[in-house]
Amino acid sequence: MLPSKPTVVTPKNFDQLFSDEALIAEFATAAEEEEYEKLDSFLIHLIQTVVTRHFGSGESNQPHVGEDWWPNHTRYIDTNTAQFKVGFLSDLHQLLTDDYENYRFQICVYEDMMEGASYVGSMALYSDRFVIEENLNKALNQQTEEV
């Protein structure tokens, strides 16, 4: 289940808030950095498991899960509007516990992922809340009303 009562913001405010809330990991040793990388890589695996459960194993049917490594406790997922479903988001949210409680997911939604001009909006999903752009919130509300 998704956290209740999202913070709904304009796209400009989303970008600022998202940037301001980045939790950048600092490493005192190479071993600490290696441990972070290992944990981060396993989260990608967990996300892929959720993606496959919801959308099958065909890459063309799946959201894109970014695998770039950056120590900001964030994993990035691109979806199209058909993939942006409450059940999928709820299952992703369930990953944000224990070792991943301080992580967040940025989910960017497009009408067509191959066409960048079809951007609908973004959301940031945290363990205890989510922040969502106005346009995307409308789409999520319509979906929730249909359930």
C-alpha positions in Angstrom: 0.0 0.0 0.0 1.2 3.5 -0.8 1.7 6.0 2.0 -1.4 8.2 2.4 -1.6 11.9 1.6 1.0 12.7 -1.0 2.7 16.0 -1.2 1.5 17.4 -4.5 3.8 20.0 -6.1 4.5 21.8 -9.4 7.2 20.3 -11.6 9.6 23.2 -10.6 9.0 22.6 -6.9 9.4 18.8 -7.4 12.9 19.3 -8.9 13.9 21.6 -6.1 12.5 19.4 -3.3 14.0 16.3 -4.9 17.4 17.9 -5.1 17.2 19.3 -1.5 16.3 16.0 -0.1 19.0 13.9 -1.7 20.8 11.8 0.9 24.4 11.6 -0.4 26.4 8.8 1.1 29.9 9.7 2.3 32.5 6.9 2.6 35.4 6.9 5.0 36.9 3.8 3.5 36.8 1.8 0.3 35.1 -1.0 2.2 32.2 1.3 3.1 31.8 2.3 -0.5 31.9 -1.3 -1.6 29.2 -2.2 0.9 27.0 0.6 -0.4 27.5 -0.5 -4.0 26.6 -4.1 -3.0 23.4 -3.0 -1.3 22.5 -0.7 -4.1 23.0 -3.5 -6.7 20.8 -5.8 -4.8 18.1 -3.2 -4.7 18.2 -3.1 -8.5 17.7 -6.9 -8.5 14.7 -6.6 -6.1 13.2 -3.9 -8.3 13.6 -6.1 -11.4 11.9 -8.9 -9.5 8.9 -6.6 -8.9 8.9 -5.4 -12.5 9.0 -9.0 -13.9 6.2 -10.0 -11.5 4.0 -7.2 -12.8 5.0 -7.0 -16.5 6.6 -10.3 -17.5 10.1 -10.9 -18.6 9.9 -9.2 -22.1 12.0 -6.1 -21.9 9.7 -4.2 -24.3 6.8 -4.6 -21.8 8.7 -3.5 -18.8 9.5 -0.1 -17.2 13.1 0.9 -17.5 15.1 0.5 -14.3 18.1 2.7 -14.2 21.3 0.9 -13.2 23.6 3.9 -13.0 25.4 4.1 -9.7 25.4 7.3 -7.7 25.6 7.4 -3.9 22.4 9.3 -3.4 20.1 6.5 -2.0 17.9 6.8 -5.1 16.9 4.3 -7.7 15.3 5.6 -11.0 12.5 4.0 -12.9 10.9 5.2 -16.2 7.4 4.0 -17.0 4.7 4.7 -19.4 1.2 5.6 -18.3 0.0 2.0 -18.8 2.7 0.7 -16.4 2.0 3.4 -13.8 -0.3 1.3 -11.6 -1.1 1.5 -7.9 -0.3 -2.3 -7.4 3.2 -1.9 -9.0 3.9 1.3 -6.9 2.7 -0.5 -3.7 5.0 -3.4 -4.4 7.9 -1.1 -5.0 7.1 0.8 -1.8 7.3 -2.5 0.2 11.0 -2.7 -0.8 11.7 0.5 1.2 12.3 -1.2 4.5 15.2 -2.4 6.6 18.4 -1.8 4.7 16.5 0.4 2.2 14.5 2.6 4.5 16.6 5.6 3.6 16.3 5.0 -0.1 13.8 6.6 -2.5 12.5 5.8 -6.0 12.1 8.5 -8.6 9.5 7.3 -11.1 9.2 9.3 -14.3 6.1 8.7 -16.3 5.7 9.2 -20.1 2.9 8.6 -22.5 5.5 6.9 -24.6 9.0 6.2 -23.1 10.6 6.3 -26.5 9.3 9.8 -27.1 10.7 12.2 -24.5 8.2 15.0 -25.4 5.5 12.8 -23.9 6.6 13.4 -20.3 3.6 13.3 -17.9 5.3 13.8 -14.5 7.5 12.4 -11.7 7.0 11.1 -8.2 9.4 10.4 -5.5 8.5 7.4 -3.3 9.9 7.2 0.2 9.4 4.7 2.9 7.0 7.0 4.7 5.5 9.3 2.1 5.5 10.3 -1.6 5.9 13.5 -3.5 4.2 13.8 -6.8 3.8 16.4 -9.6 0.4 17.8 -10.1 -0.3 16.3 -13.5 0.8 12.8 -12.5 -1.3 13.1 -9.3 -4.4 13.6 -11.4 -3.6 10.4 -13.3 -3.1 8.5 -10.1 -6.3 9.8 -8.6 -8.3 8.8 -11.7 -6.8 5.3 -11.5 -7.6 5.1 -7.7 -11.2 6.1 -8.4 -11.6 3.4 -10.9 -10.6 0.7 -8.4 
